[in-house]
Amino acid sequence: MATEGGGKEMNEIKTQFTTREGLYKLLPNSEYSRPNRVPFNSQGSNPVRVSFVNLNDQSGNGDRLCFNVGRELYFYIYKGVRKAADLSKPIDKRIYKGTQPTCHDFNHLTATAESVSLLVGFSAGQVQLIDPIKKETSKLFNEEGLLSPLDQASAPGGTVV
């Protein structure tokens, strides 16, 4: 096989190279199709939460994964640690404008292949019940946000119980 001056083969497959515009790198599919990156903020980064549920469906892909990145909430089929989820095709994706999700969890007792209840807590105190499979929002609790019982009493129509 012919070689160039440095002793390298001409048919070598490169995984990265540098040009004057910058560094080009071959990325794995899971890294390339990752959702929009949230810039790192050194003062206080947004925590990422992950929730799992098993739906026991007939296809054998019963595990589902939910995670939040900043103001975005994603719901995917989870195929295990050896096979990356296709991050370019979420089952459901929600972007919240006024507040951001801080926690979430599935109701494992009522989860089926056709419907799953996901409870999402937000930074302003609201709690939302959604079904990411049916793509519907069921209920929003504590819409008024972070109000103490005394604040609720002074709000229009508010009462202390």
Chimera marker file (.cmm) of the C-alpha trace (Angstrom):
<marker_set name="trace">
<marker id="1" x="0.000" y="0.000" z="0.000" r="1" g="1" b="0" radius="0.5"/>
<marker id="2" x="1.329" y="3.443" z="-0.850" r="1" g="1" b="0" radius="0.5"/>
<marker id="3" x="2.112" y="5.780" z="2.005" r="1" g="1" b="0" radius="0.5"/>
<marker id="4" x="2.693" y="9.496" z="2.207" r="1" g="1" b="0" radius="0.5"/>
<marker id="5" x="5.713" y="11.188" z="3.787" r="1" g="1" b="0" radius="0.5"/>
<marker id="6" x="4.637" y="10.666" z="7.432" r="1" g="1" b="0" radius="0.5"/>
<marker id="7" x="4.086" y="6.927" z="7.073" r="1" g="1" b="0" radius="0.5"/>
<marker id="8" x="0.260" y="7.210" z="7.336" r="1" g="1" b="0" radius="0.5"/>
<marker id="9" x="-1.992" y="5.214" z="5.065" r="1" g="1" b="0" radius="0.5"/>
<marker id="10" x="-4.001" y="7.215" z="2.540" r="1" g="1" b="0" radius="0.5"/>
<marker id="11" x="-7.179" y="5.215" z="3.227" r="1" g="1" b="0" radius="0.5"/>
<marker id="12" x="-7.249" y="6.010" z="6.953" r="1" g="1" b="0" radius="0.5"/>
<marker id="13" x="-10.719" y="7.010" z="8.145" r="1" g="1" b="0" radius="0.5"/>
<marker id="14" x="-10.553" y="10.164" z="10.223" r="1" g="1" b="0" radius="0.5"/>
<marker id="15" x="-12.878" y="10.777" z="13.144" r="1" g="1" b="0" radius="0.5"/>
<marker id="16" x="-11.909" y="14.435" z="13.471" r="1" g="1" b="0" radius="0.5"/>
<marker id="17" x="-10.009" y="17.118" z="11.610" r="1" g="1" b="0" radius="0.5"/>
<marker id="18" x="-9.216" y="20.802" z="12.035" r="1" g="1" b="0" radius="0.5"/>
<marker id="19" x="-9.688" y="23.633" z="9.550" r="1" g="1" b="0" radius="0.5"/>
<marker id="20" x="-9.364" y="27.376" z="9.968" r="1" g="1" b="0" radius="0.5"/>
<marker id="21" x="-13.122" y="27.501" z="10.754" r="1" g="1" b="0" radius="0.5"/>
<marker id="22" x="-12.757" y="25.098" z="13.669" r="1" g="1" b="0" radius="0.5"/>
<marker id="23" x="-12.693" y="21.462" z="14.726" r="1" g="1" b="0" radius="0.5"/>
<marker id="24" x="-14.931" y="18.932" z="12.956" r="1" g="1" b="0" radius="0.5"/>
<marker id="25" x="-15.663" y="15.741" z="14.871" r="1" g="1" b="0" radius="0.5"/>
<marker id="26" x="-17.586" y="12.547" z="14.055" r="1" g="1" b="0" radius="0.5"/>
<marker id="27" x="-20.323" y="12.248" z="16.700" r="1" g="1" b="0" radius="0.5"/>
<marker id="28" x="-22.280" y="9.166" z="17.741" r="1" g="1" b="0" radius="0.5"/>
<marker id="29" x="-25.997" y="9.227" z="16.869" r="1" g="1" b="0" radius="0.5"/>
<marker id="30" x="-27.086" y="9.742" z="20.476" r="1" g="1" b="0" radius="0.5"/>
<marker id="31" x="-24.877" y="12.835" z="20.811" r="1" g="1" b="0" radius="0.5"/>
<marker id="32" x="-25.753" y="14.241" z="17.372" r="1" g="1" b="0" radius="0.5"/>
<marker id="33" x="-29.525" y="13.976" z="17.806" r="1" g="1" b="0" radius="0.5"/>
<marker id="34" x="-29.522" y="15.347" z="21.361" r="1" g="1" b="0" radius="0.5"/>
<marker id="35" x="-32.212" y="17.975" z="22.102" r="1" g="1" b="0" radius="0.5"/>
<marker id="36" x="-31.264" y="21.644" z="22.022" r="1" g="1" b="0" radius="0.5"/>
<marker id="37" x="-28.409" y="22.265" z="24.359" r="1" g="1" b="0" radius="0.5"/>
<marker id="38" x="-29.069" y="24.575" z="27.280" r="1" g="1" b="0" radius="0.5"/>
<marker id="39" x="-26.072" y="26.862" z="27.844" r="1" g="1" b="0" radius="0.5"/>
<marker id="40" x="-24.257" y="26.280" z="31.109" r="1" g="1" b="0" radius="0.5"/>
<marker id="41" x="-24.858" y="29.002" z="33.670" r="1" g="1" b="0" radius="0.5"/>
<marker id="42" x="-22.214" y="29.049" z="36.388" r="1" g="1" b="0" radius="0.5"/>
<marker id="43" x="-24.445" y="30.990" z="38.834" r="1" g="1" b="0" radius="0.5"/>
<marker id="44" x="-27.119" y="28.272" z="38.941" r="1" g="1" b="0" radius="0.5"/>
<marker id="45" x="-27.634" y="25.579" z="36.377" r="1" g="1" b="0" radius="0.5"/>
<marker id="46" x="-31.022" y="24.022" z="35.748" r="1" g="1" b="0" radius="0.5"/>
<marker id="47" x="-31.299" y="20.551" z="37.271" r="1" g="1" b="0" radius="0.5"/>
<marker id="48" x="-32.285" y="17.689" z="34.998" r="1" g="1" b="0" radius="0.5"/>
<marker id="49" x="-34.742" y="15.124" z="36.357" r="1" g="1" b="0" radius="0.5"/>
<marker id="50" x="-35.399" y="11.693" z="34.860" r="1" g="1" b="0" radius="0.5"/>
<marker id="51" x="-38.426" y="9.433" z="35.417" r="1" g="1" b="0" radius="0.5"/>
<marker id="52" x="-38.977" y="5.869" z="34.168" r="1" g="1" b="0" radius="0.5"/>
<marker id="53" x="-42.102" y="3.729" z="33.809" r="1" g="1" b="0" radius="0.5"/>
<marker id="54" x="-42.718" y="0.225" z="32.444" r="1" g="1" b="0" radius="0.5"/>
<marker id="55" x="-45.978" y="-0.106" z="30.490" r="1" g="1" b="0" radius="0.5"/>
<marker id="56" x="-45.837" y="-3.895" z="29.831" r="1" g="1" b="0" radius="0.5"/>
<marker id="57" x="-46.890" y="-3.549" z="26.197" r="1" g="1" b="0" radius="0.5"/>
<marker id="58" x="-46.900" y="-6.408" z="23.653" r="1" g="1" b="0" radius="0.5"/>
<marker id="59" x="-43.999" y="-5.080" z="21.525" r="1" g="1" b="0" radius="0.5"/>
<marker id="60" x="-41.397" y="-5.659" z="24.240" r="1" g="1" b="0" radius="0.5"/>
<marker id="61" x="-40.490" y="-1.944" z="24.383" r="1" g="1" b="0" radius="0.5"/>
<marker id="62" x="-42.501" y="-1.193" z="27.509" r="1" g="1" b="0" radius="0.5"/>
<marker id="63" x="-40.056" y="1.165" z="29.191" r="1" g="1" b="0" radius="0.5"/>
<marker id="64" x="-40.652" y="4.885" z="28.811" r="1" g="1" b="0" radius="0.5"/>
<marker id="65" x="-38.354" y="7.729" z="29.805" r="1" g="1" b="0" radius="0.5"/>
<marker id="66" x="-39.225" y="11.306" z="30.725" r="1" g="1" b="0" radius="0.5"/>
<marker id="67" x="-36.680" y="14.033" z="31.353" r="1" g="1" b="0" radius="0.5"/>
<marker id="68" x="-36.552" y="17.800" z="31.474" r="1" g="1" b="0" radius="0.5"/>
<marker id="69" x="-33.878" y="20.172" z="30.208" r="1" g="1" b="0" radius="0.5"/>
<marker id="70" x="-34.514" y="23.763" z="31.241" r="1" g="1" b="0" radius="0.5"/>
<marker id="71" x="-38.070" y="24.660" z="30.183" r="1" g="1" b="0" radius="0.5"/>
<marker id="72" x="-38.465" y="21.611" z="27.931" r="1" g="1" b="0" radius="0.5"/>
<marker id="73" x="-40.007" y="18.255" z="28.897" r="1" g="1" b="0" radius="0.5"/>
<marker id="74" x="-39.362" y="15.153" z="26.721" r="1" g="1" b="0" radius="0.5"/>
<marker id="75" x="-40.992" y="11.707" z="26.657" r="1" g="1" b="0" radius="0.5"/>
<marker id="76" x="-39.285" y="8.796" z="24.821" r="1" g="1" b="0" radius="0.5"/>
<marker id="77" x="-39.285" y="5.036" z="24.368" r="1" g="1" b="0" radius="0.5"/>
<marker id="78" x="-36.379" y="3.671" z="26.417" r="1" g="1" b="0" radius="0.5"/>
<marker id="79" x="-34.585" y="0.650" z="24.964" r="1" g="1" b="0" radius="0.5"/>
<marker id="80" x="-31.991" y="0.141" z="27.699" r="1" g="1" b="0" radius="0.5"/>
<marker id="81" x="-28.437" y="1.238" z="28.324" r="1" g="1" b="0" radius="0.5"/>
<marker id="82" x="-26.961" y="-0.689" z="25.391" r="1" g="1" b="0" radius="0.5"/>
<marker id="83" x="-29.215" y="0.871" z="22.743" r="1" g="1" b="0" radius="0.5"/>
<marker id="84" x="-29.578" y="4.656" z="22.665" r="1" g="1" b="0" radius="0.5"/>
<marker id="85" x="-33.021" y="6.217" z="22.425" r="1" g="1" b="0" radius="0.5"/>
<marker id="86" x="-33.716" y="8.011" z="19.152" r="1" g="1" b="0" radius="0.5"/>
<marker id="87" x="-33.697" y="11.561" z="20.516" r="1" g="1" b="0" radius="0.5"/>
<marker id="88" x="-34.855" y="13.016" z="17.201" r="1" g="1" b="0" radius="0.5"/>
<marker id="89" x="-38.285" y="11.343" z="17.618" r="1" g="1" b="0" radius="0.5"/>
<marker id="90" x="-39.847" y="12.051" z="21.004" r="1" g="1" b="0" radius="0.5"/>
<marker id="91" x="-43.285" y="10.609" z="21.762" r="1" g="1" b="0" radius="0.5"/>
<marker id="92" x="-44.149" y="13.952" z="23.353" r="1" g="1" b="0" radius="0.5"/>
<marker id="93" x="-42.288" y="17.233" z="23.785" r="1" g="1" b="0" radius="0.5"/>
<marker id="94" x="-43.542" y="20.231" z="25.727" r="1" g="1" b="0" radius="0.5"/>
<marker id="95" x="-41.972" y="23.671" z="26.058" r="1" g="1" b="0" radius="0.5"/>
<marker id="96" x="-43.137" y="25.844" z="28.939" r="1" g="1" b="0" radius="0.5"/>
<marker id="97" x="-42.869" y="29.634" z="28.701" r="1" g="1" b="0" radius="0.5"/>
<marker id="98" x="-43.626" y="31.140" z="32.108" r="1" g="1" b="0" radius="0.5"/>
<marker id="99" x="-42.180" y="28.540" z="34.436" r="1" g="1" b="0" radius="0.5"/>
<marker id="100" x="-39.972" y="25.477" z="34.233" r="1" g="1" b="0" radius="0.5"/>
<marker id="101" x="-40.474" y="21.860" z="35.320" r="1" g="1" b="0" radius="0.5"/>
<marker id="102" x="-38.534" y="21.010" z="38.473" r="1" g="1" b="0" radius="0.5"/>
<marker id="103" x="-39.798" y="17.469" z="39.184" r="1" g="1" b="0" radius="0.5"/>
<marker id="104" x="-41.985" y="14.772" z="37.650" r="1" g="1" b="0" radius="0.5"/>
<marker id="105" x="-43.090" y="11.207" z="38.264" r="1" g="1" b="0" radius="0.5"/>
<marker id="106" x="-45.319" y="8.577" z="36.657" r="1" g="1" b="0" radius="0.5"/>
<marker id="107" x="-48.287" y="6.862" z="38.287" r="1" g="1" b="0" radius="0.5"/>
<marker id="108" x="-46.980" y="3.281" z="38.025" r="1" g="1" b="0" radius="0.5"/>
<marker id="109" x="-50.247" y="1.781" z="39.314" r="1" g="1" b="0" radius="0.5"/>
<marker id="110" x="-52.467" y="3.082" z="36.483" r="1" g="1" b="0" radius="0.5"/>
<marker id="111" x="-49.941" y="2.984" z="33.599" r="1" g="1" b="0" radius="0.5"/>
<marker id="112" x="-51.026" y="1.080" z="30.477" r="1" g="1" b="0" radius="0.5"/>
<marker id="113" x="-49.758" y="0.932" z="26.883" r="1" g="1" b="0" radius="0.5"/>
<marker id="114" x="-52.528" y="3.370" z="25.840" r="1" g="1" b="0" radius="0.5"/>
<marker id="115" x="-52.299" y="5.859" z="28.694" r="1" g="1" b="0" radius="0.5"/>
<marker id="116" x="-49.918" y="6.941" z="31.436" r="1" g="1" b="0" radius="0.5"/>
<marker id="117" x="-50.342" y="9.694" z="34.028" r="1" g="1" b="0" radius="0.5"/>
<marker id="118" x="-47.376" y="11.993" z="34.556" r="1" g="1" b="0" radius="0.5"/>
<marker id="119" x="-47.399" y="14.504" z="37.388" r="1" g="1" b="0" radius="0.5"/>
<marker id="120" x="-45.153" y="17.537" z="36.743" r="1" g="1" b="0" radius="0.5"/>
<marker id="121" x="-44.150" y="20.111" z="39.369" r="1" g="1" b="0" radius="0.5"/>
<marker id="122" x="-43.057" y="23.617" z="38.335" r="1" g="1" b="0" radius="0.5"/>
<marker id="123" x="-40.767" y="26.301" z="39.749" r="1" g="1" b="0" radius="0.5"/>
<marker id="124" x="-43.679" y="28.663" z="40.508" r="1" g="1" b="0" radius="0.5"/>
<marker id="125" x="-45.561" y="26.057" z="42.563" r="1" g="1" b="0" radius="0.5"/>
<marker id="126" x="-48.022" y="24.716" z="40.002" r="1" g="1" b="0" radius="0.5"/>
<marker id="127" x="-48.580" y="20.985" z="39.551" r="1" g="1" b="0" radius="0.5"/>
<marker id="128" x="-49.850" y="19.598" z="36.246" r="1" g="1" b="0" radius="0.5"/>
<marker id="129" x="-51.252" y="16.163" z="35.417" r="1" g="1" b="0" radius="0.5"/>
<marker id="130" x="-50.582" y="15.169" z="31.786" r="1" g="1" b="0" radius="0.5"/>
<marker id="131" x="-50.810" y="12.067" z="29.605" r="1" g="1" b="0" radius="0.5"/>
<marker id="132" x="-47.828" y="12.111" z="27.208" r="1" g="1" b="0" radius="0.5"/>
<marker id="133" x="-49.101" y="9.108" z="25.209" r="1" g="1" b="0" radius="0.5"/>
<marker id="134" x="-52.517" y="10.659" z="24.464" r="1" g="1" b="0" radius="0.5"/>
<marker id="135" x="-50.830" y="14.097" z="24.337" r="1" g="1" b="0" radius="0.5"/>
<marker id="136" x="-53.433" y="15.694" z="26.544" r="1" g="1" b="0" radius="0.5"/>
<marker id="137" x="-53.371" y="17.855" z="29.642" r="1" g="1" b="0" radius="0.5"/>
<marker id="138" x="-55.787" y="16.689" z="32.322" r="1" g="1" b="0" radius="0.5"/>
<marker id="139" x="-55.539" y="19.117" z="35.231" r="1" g="1" b="0" radius="0.5"/>
<marker id="140" x="-53.526" y="22.053" z="36.523" r="1" g="1" b="0" radius="0.5"/>
<marker id="141" x="-53.358" y="22.370" z="40.305" r="1" g="1" b="0" radius="0.5"/>
<marker id="142" x="-52.323" y="25.437" z="42.311" r="1" g="1" b="0" radius="0.5"/>
<marker id="143" x="-52.687" y="27.784" z="39.329" r="1" g="1" b="0" radius="0.5"/>
<marker id="144" x="-52.205" y="30.792" z="41.581" r="1" g="1" b="0" radius="0.5"/>
<marker id="145" x="-48.616" y="29.702" z="42.239" r="1" g="1" b="0" radius="0.5"/>
<marker id="146" x="-46.738" y="30.058" z="45.498" r="1" g="1" b="0" radius="0.5"/>
<marker id="147" x="-49.332" y="31.646" z="47.772" r="1" g="1" b="0" radius="0.5"/>
<marker id="148" x="-49.457" y="30.974" z="51.483" r="1" g="1" b="0" radius="0.5"/>
<marker id="149" x="-52.903" y="30.504" z="53.126" r="1" g="1" b="0" radius="0.5"/>
<marker id="150" x="-52.744" y="34.117" z="54.376" r="1" g="1" b="0" radius="0.5"/>
<marker id="151" x="-51.932" y="35.402" z="50.886" r="1" g="1" b="0" radius="0.5"/>
<marker id="152" x="-54.798" y="33.335" z="49.470" r="1" g="1" b="0" radius="0.5"/>
<marker id="153" x="-57.182" y="34.900" z="52.000" r="1" g="1" b="0" radius="0.5"/>
<marker id="154" x="-56.205" y="38.387" z="50.887" r="1" g="1" b="0" radius="0.5"/>
<marker id="155" x="-56.465" y="37.473" z="47.192" r="1" g="1" b="0" radius="0.5"/>
<marker id="156" x="-59.781" y="38.230" z="45.449" r="1" g="1" b="0" radius="0.5"/>
<marker id="157" x="-62.194" y="35.418" z="46.261" r="1" g="1" b="0" radius="0.5"/>
<marker id="158" x="-59.639" y="33.714" z="48.531" r="1" g="1" b="0" radius="0.5"/>
<marker id="159" x="-60.502" y="31.938" z="51.767" r="1" g="1" b="0" radius="0.5"/>
<marker id="160" x="-58.537" y="30.282" z="54.542" r="1" g="1" b="0" radius="0.5"/>
<marker id="161" x="-59.713" y="26.776" z="55.362" r="1" g="1" b="0" radius="0.5"/>
<link id1="1" id2="2" r="1" g="1" b="0" radius="0.2"/>
<link id1="2" id2="3" r="1" g="1" b="0" radius="0.2"/>
<link id1="3" id2="4" r="1" g="1" b="0" radius="0.2"/>
<link id1="4" id2="5" r="1" g="1" b="0" radius="0.2"/>
<link id1="5" id2="6" r="1" g="1" b="0" radius="0.2"/>
<link id1="6" id2="7" r="1" g="1" b="0" radius="0.2"/>
<link id1="7" id2="8" r="1" g="1" b="0" radius="0.2"/>
<link id1="8" id2="9" r="1" g="1" b="0" radius="0.2"/>
<link id1="9" id2="10" r="1" g="1" b="0" radius="0.2"/>
<link id1="10" id2="11" r="1" g="1" b="0" radius="0.2"/>
<link id1="11" id2="12" r="1" g="1" b="0" radius="0.2"/>
<link id1="12" id2="13" r="1" g="1" b="0" radius="0.2"/>
<link id1="13" id2="14" r="1" g="1" b="0" radius="0.2"/>
<link id1="14" id2="15" r="1" g="1" b="0" radius="0.2"/>
<link id1="15" id2="16" r="1" g="1" b="0" radius="0.2"/>
<link id1="16" id2="17" r="1" g="1" b="0" radius="0.2"/>
<link id1="17" id2="18" r="1" g="1" b="0" radius="0.2"/>
<link id1="18" id2="19" r="1" g="1" b="0" radius="0.2"/>
<link id1="19" id2="20" r="1" g="1" b="0" radius="0.2"/>
<link id1="20" id2="21" r="1" g="1" b="0" radius="0.2"/>
<link id1="21" id2="22" r="1" g="1" b="0" radius="0.2"/>
<link id1="22" id2="23" r="1" g="1" b="0" radius="0.2"/>
<link id1="23" id2="24" r="1" g="1" b="0" radius="0.2"/>
<link id1="24" id2="25" r="1" g="1" b="0" radius="0.2"/>
<link id1="25" id2="26" r="1" g="1" b="0" radius="0.2"/>
<link id1="26" id2="27" r="1" g="1" b="0" radius="0.2"/>
<link id1="27" id2="28" r="1" g="1" b="0" radius="0.2"/>
<link id1="28" id2="29" r="1" g="1" b="0" radius="0.2"/>
<link id1="29" id2="30" r="1" g="1" b="0" radius="0.2"/>
<link id1="30" id2="31" r="1" g="1" b="0" radius="0.2"/>
<link id1="31" id2="32" r="1" g="1" b="0" radius="0.2"/>
<link id1="32" id2="33" r="1" g="1" b="0" radius="0.2"/>
<link id1="33" id2="34" r="1" g="1" b="0" radius="0.2"/>
<link id1="34" id2="35" r="1" g="1" b="0" radius="0.2"/>
<link id1="35" id2="36" r="1" g="1" b="0" radius="0.2"/>
<link id1="36" id2="37" r="1" g="1" b="0" radius="0.2"/>
<link id1="37" id2="38" r="1" g="1" b="0" radius="0.2"/>
<link id1="38" id2="39" r="1" g="1" b="0" radius="0.2"/>
<link id1="39" id2="40" r="1" g="1" b="0" radius="0.2"/>
<link id1="40" id2="41" r="1" g="1" b="0" radius="0.2"/>
<link id1="41" id2="42" r="1" g="1" b="0" radius="0.2"/>
<link id1="42" id2="43" r="1" g="1" b="0" radius="0.2"/>
<link id1="43" id2="44" r="1" g="1" b="0" radius="0.2"/>
<link id1="44" id2="45" r="1" g="1" b="0" radius="0.2"/>
<link id1="45" id2="46" r="1" g="1" b="0" radius="0.2"/>
<link id1="46" id2="47" r="1" g="1" b="0" radius="0.2"/>
<link id1="47" id2="48" r="1" g="1" b="0" radius="0.2"/>
<link id1="48" id2="49" r="1" g="1" b="0" radius="0.2"/>
<link id1="49" id2="50" r="1" g="1" b="0" radius="0.2"/>
<link id1="50" id2="51" r="1" g="1" b="0" radius="0.2"/>
<link id1="51" id2="52" r="1" g="1" b="0" radius="0.2"/>
<link id1="52" id2="53" r="1" g="1" b="0" radius="0.2"/>
<link id1="53" id2="54" r="1" g="1" b="0" radius="0.2"/>
<link id1="54" id2="55" r="1" g="1" b="0" radius="0.2"/>
<link id1="55" id2="56" r="1" g="1" b="0" radius="0.2"/>
<link id1="56" id2="57" r="1" g="1" b="0" radius="0.2"/>
<link id1="57" id2="58" r="1" g="1" b="0" radius="0.2"/>
<link id1="58" id2="59" r="1" g="1" b="0" radius="0.2"/>
<link id1="59" id2="60" r="1" g="1" b="0" radius="0.2"/>
<link id1="60" id2="61" r="1" g="1" b="0" radius="0.2"/>
<link id1="61" id2="62" r="1" g="1" b="0" radius="0.2"/>
<link id1="62" id2="63" r="1" g="1" b="0" radius="0.2"/>
<link id1="63" id2="64" r="1" g="1" b="0" radius="0.2"/>
<link id1="64" id2="65" r="1" g="1" b="0" radius="0.2"/>
<link id1="65" id2="66" r="1" g="1" b="0" radius="0.2"/>
<link id1="66" id2="67" r="1" g="1" b="0" radius="0.2"/>
<link id1="67" id2="68" r="1" g="1" b="0" radius="0.2"/>
<link id1="68" id2="69" r="1" g="1" b="0" radius="0.2"/>
<link id1="69" id2="70" r="1" g="1" b="0" radius="0.2"/>
<link id1="70" id2="71" r="1" g="1" b="0" radius="0.2"/>
<link id1="71" id2="72" r="1" g="1" b="0" radius="0.2"/>
<link id1="72" id2="73" r="1" g="1" b="0" radius="0.2"/>
<link id1="73" id2="74" r="1" g="1" b="0" radius="0.2"/>
<link id1="74" id2="75" r="1" g="1" b="0" radius="0.2"/>
<link id1="75" id2="76" r="1" g="1" b="0" radius="0.2"/>
<link id1="76" id2="77" r="1" g="1" b="0" radius="0.2"/>
<link id1="77" id2="78" r="1" g="1" b="0" radius="0.2"/>
<link id1="78" id2="79" r="1" g="1" b="0" radius="0.2"/>
<link id1="79" id2="80" r="1" g="1" b="0" radius="0.2"/>
<link id1="80" id2="81" r="1" g="1" b="0" radius="0.2"/>
<link id1="81" id2="82" r="1" g="1" b="0" radius="0.2"/>
<link id1="82" id2="83" r="1" g="1" b="0" radius="0.2"/>
<link id1="83" id2="84" r="1" g="1" b="0" radius="0.2"/>
<link id1="84" id2="85" r="1" g="1" b="0" radius="0.2"/>
<link id1="85" id2="86" r="1" g="1" b="0" radius="0.2"/>
<link id1="86" id2="87" r="1" g="1" b="0" radius="0.2"/>
<link id1="87" id2="88" r="1" g="1" b="0" radius="0.2"/>
<link id1="88" id2="89" r="1" g="1" b="0" radius="0.2"/>
<link id1="89" id2="90" r="1" g="1" b="0" radius="0.2"/>
<link id1="90" id2="91" r="1" g="1" b="0" radius="0.2"/>
<link id1="91" id2="92" r="1" g="1" b="0" radius="0.2"/>
<link id1="92" id2="93" r="1" g="1" b="0" radius="0.2"/>
<link id1="93" id2="94" r="1" g="1" b="0" radius="0.2"/>
<link id1="94" id2="95" r="1" g="1" b="0" radius="0.2"/>
<link id1="95" id2="96" r="1" g="1" b="0" radius="0.2"/>
<link id1="96" id2="97" r="1" g="1" b="0" radius="0.2"/>
<link id1="97" id2="98" r="1" g="1" b="0" radius="0.2"/>
<link id1="98" id2="99" r="1" g="1" b="0" radius="0.2"/>
<link id1="99" id2="100" r="1" g="1" b="0" radius="0.2"/>
<link id1="100" id2="101" r="1" g="1" b="0" radius="0.2"/>
<link id1="101" id2="102" r="1" g="1" b="0" radius="0.2"/>
<link id1="102" id2="103" r="1" g="1" b="0" radius="0.2"/>
<link id1="103" id2="104" r="1" g="1" b="0" radius="0.2"/>
<link id1="104" id2="105" r="1" g="1" b="0" radius="0.2"/>
<link id1="105" id2="106" r="1" g="1" b="0" radius="0.2"/>
<link id1="106" id2="107" r="1" g="1" b="0" radius="0.2"/>
<link id1="107" id2="108" r="1" g="1" b="0" radius="0.2"/>
<link id1="108" id2="109" r="1" g="1" b="0" radius="0.2"/>
<link id1="109" id2="110" r="1" g="1" b="0" radius="0.2"/>
<link id1="110" id2="111" r="1" g="1" b="0" radius="0.2"/>
<link id1="111" id2="112" r="1" g="1" b="0" radius="0.2"/>
<link id1="112" id2="113" r="1" g="1" b="0" radius="0.2"/>
<link id1="113" id2="114" r="1" g="1" b="0" radius="0.2"/>
<link id1="114" id2="115" r="1" g="1" b="0" radius="0.2"/>
<link id1="115" id2="116" r="1" g="1" b="0" radius="0.2"/>
<link id1="116" id2="117" r="1" g="1" b="0" radius="0.2"/>
<link id1="117" id2="118" r="1" g="1" b="0" radius="0.2"/>
<link id1="118" id2="119" r="1" g="1" b="0" radius="0.2"/>
<link id1="119" id2="120" r="1" g="1" b="0" radius="0.2"/>
<link id1="120" id2="121" r="1" g="1" b="0" radius="0.2"/>
<link id1="121" id2="122" r="1" g="1" b="0" radius="0.2"/>
<link id1="122" id2="123" r="1" g="1" b="0" radius="0.2"/>
<link id1="123" id2="124" r="1" g="1" b="0" radius="0.2"/>
<link id1="124" id2="125" r="1" g="1" b="0" radius="0.2"/>
<link id1="125" id2="126" r="1" g="1" b="0" radius="0.2"/>
<link id1="126" id2="127" r="1" g="1" b="0" radius="0.2"/>
<link id1="127" id2="128" r="1" g="1" b="0" radius="0.2"/>
<link id1="128" id2="129" r="1" g="1" b="0" radius="0.2"/>
<link id1="129" id2="130" r="1" g="1" b="0" radius="0.2"/>
<link id1="130" id2="131" r="1" g="1" b="0" radius="0.2"/>
<link id1="131" id2="132" r="1" g="1" b="0" radius="0.2"/>
<link id1="132" id2="133" r="1" g="1" b="0" radius="0.2"/>
<link id1="133" id2="134" r="1" g="1" b="0" radius="0.2"/>
<link id1="134" id2="135" r="1" g="1" b="0" radius="0.2"/>
<link id1="135" id2="136" r="1" g="1" b="0" radius="0.2"/>
<link id1="136" id2="137" r="1" g="1" b="0" radius="0.2"/>
<link id1="137" id2="138" r="1" g="1" b="0" radius="0.2"/>
<link id1="138" id2="139" r="1" g="1" b="0" radius="0.2"/>
<link id1="139" id2="140" r="1" g="1" b="0" radius="0.2"/>
<link id1="140" id2="141" r="1" g="1" b="0" radius="0.2"/>
<link id1="141" id2="142" r="1" g="1" b="0" radius="0.2"/>
<link id1="142" id2="143" r="1" g="1" b="0" radius="0.2"/>
<link id1="143" id2="144" r="1" g="1" b="0" radius="0.2"/>
<link id1="144" id2="145" r="1" g="1" b="0" radius="0.2"/>
<link id1="145" id2="146" r="1" g="1" b="0" radius="0.2"/>
<link id1="146" id2="147" r="1" g="1" b="0" radius="0.2"/>
<link id1="147" id2="148" r="1" g="1" b="0" radius="0.2"/>
<link id1="148" id2="149" r="1" g="1" b="0" radius="0.2"/>
<link id1="149" id2="150" r="1" g="1" b="0" radius="0.2"/>
<link id1="150" id2="151" r="1" g="1" b="0" radius="0.2"/>
<link id1="151" id2="152" r="1" g="1" b="0" radius="0.2"/>
<link id1="152" id2="153" r="1" g="1" b="0" radius="0.2"/>
<link id1="153" id2="154" r="1" g="1" b="0" radius="0.2"/>
<link id1="154" id2="155" r="1" g="1" b="0" radius="0.2"/>
<link id1="155" id2="156" r="1" g="1" b="0" radius="0.2"/>
<link id1="156" id2="157" r="1" g="1" b="0" radius="0.2"/>
<link id1="157" id2="158" r="1" g="1" b="0" radius="0.2"/>
<link id1="158" id2="159" r="1" g="1" b="0" radius="0.2"/>
<link id1="159" id2="160" r="1" g="1" b="0" radius="0.2"/>
<link id1="160" id2="161" r="1" g="1" b="0" radius="0.2"/>
</marker_set>
